[in-house]
């Protein structure tokens, strides 16, 4: 347990931020899963729509520091190749 008032506040902030980050990561994973399903079904129109959403979500995660920029770029690039190959 925190011994100082400021340390207690930081602990509260950290816990709150962790919950928000967990929600955002989950949202991205779900969107990516939906995109991969569309790719498996070879539905180019739906995959193109979902790719735009997934790309945006990945960049938001990278911008806020939840994931690394290189990770977001790598995943976006690989998904873009798969969408284009349909």
C-alpha positions as CSV (number, residue, x, y, z in Angstrom):
1,X,0.0,0.0,0.0
2,X,1.1,3.5,-0.7
3,X,2.6,5.5,2.2
4,X,2.1,9.0,0.7
5,X,-0.9,10.8,-0.6
6,X,0.7,11.3,-4.0
7,X,1.7,7.6,-4.2
8,X,-1.9,6.6,-3.5
9,X,-3.2,8.9,-6.2
10,X,-0.6,7.4,-8.7
11,X,-1.8,3.9,-7.8
12,X,-5.4,4.9,-8.5
13,X,-4.5,6.5,-11.8
14,X,-2.4,3.5,-12.8
15,X,-5.3,1.1,-12.1
16,X,-7.8,3.3,-14.0
17,X,-5.4,3.6,-17.0
18,X,-4.7,-0.1,-17.0
19,X,-8.5,-0.9,-17.3
20,X,-8.9,1.6,-20.1
21,X,-5.9,0.2,-21.9
22,X,-7.2,-3.3,-21.5
23,X,-10.6,-2.3,-23.1
24,X,-8.8,-0.6,-26.0
25,X,-6.6,-3.6,-26.7
26,X,-9.6,-5.9,-26.6
27,X,-11.4,-3.6,-29.1
28,X,-8.5,-3.8,-31.5
29,X,-8.2,-7.6,-31.2
30,X,-11.9,-8.0,-31.9
31,X,-11.7,-5.7,-35.0
32,X,-8.7,-7.6,-36.2
33,X,-10.4,-10.9,-35.7
34,X,-13.5,-9.7,-37.7
35,X,-11.1,-8.6,-40.5
36,X,-9.4,-12.0,-40.5
37,X,-12.8,-13.7,-40.8
38,X,-13.7,-11.5,-43.8
39,X,-10.3,-12.4,-45.3
40,X,-11.0,-16.1,-44.8
41,X,-14.4,-15.8,-46.4
42,X,-12.7,-13.9,-49.3
43,X,-15.1,-11.0,-48.9
44,X,-13.1,-8.1,-50.4
45,X,-15.7,-5.4,-49.9
46,X,-16.2,-6.1,-46.2
47,X,-12.4,-6.7,-45.7
48,X,-11.7,-3.3,-47.2
49,X,-14.1,-1.5,-44.9
50,X,-12.8,-3.4,-41.8
51,X,-9.2,-2.7,-42.7
52,X,-9.7,1.0,-42.5
53,X,-11.2,0.7,-39.0
54,X,-8.4,-1.7,-37.9
55,X,-5.7,0.5,-39.3
56,X,-7.1,3.5,-37.4
57,X,-7.4,1.6,-34.2
58,X,-3.8,0.3,-34.4
59,X,-2.5,3.8,-35.0
60,X,-4.4,5.1,-32.0
61,X,-2.9,2.4,-29.8
62,X,0.6,3.3,-31.0
63,X,0.0,7.1,-30.6
64,X,-1.1,6.6,-27.0
65,X,1.8,4.3,-26.2
66,X,-0.3,1.2,-25.5
67,X,1.6,-0.7,-28.2
68,X,4.8,0.2,-30.0
69,X,4.7,2.1,-33.3
70,X,6.7,-0.6,-35.1
71,X,4.3,-3.3,-34.0
72,X,1.2,-1.3,-35.2
73,X,2.9,-0.6,-38.5
74,X,4.0,-4.2,-39.0
75,X,0.5,-5.6,-38.3
76,X,-1.1,-2.9,-40.5
77,X,1.3,-3.7,-43.4
78,X,0.7,-7.4,-43.2
79,X,-3.1,-7.0,-43.1
80,X,-2.9,-4.6,-46.1
81,X,-1.1,-7.2,-48.1
82,X,-3.7,-9.8,-47.4
83,X,-6.6,-7.4,-48.3
84,X,-4.8,-6.5,-51.6
85,X,-4.2,-10.1,-52.5
86,X,-8.0,-10.9,-52.5
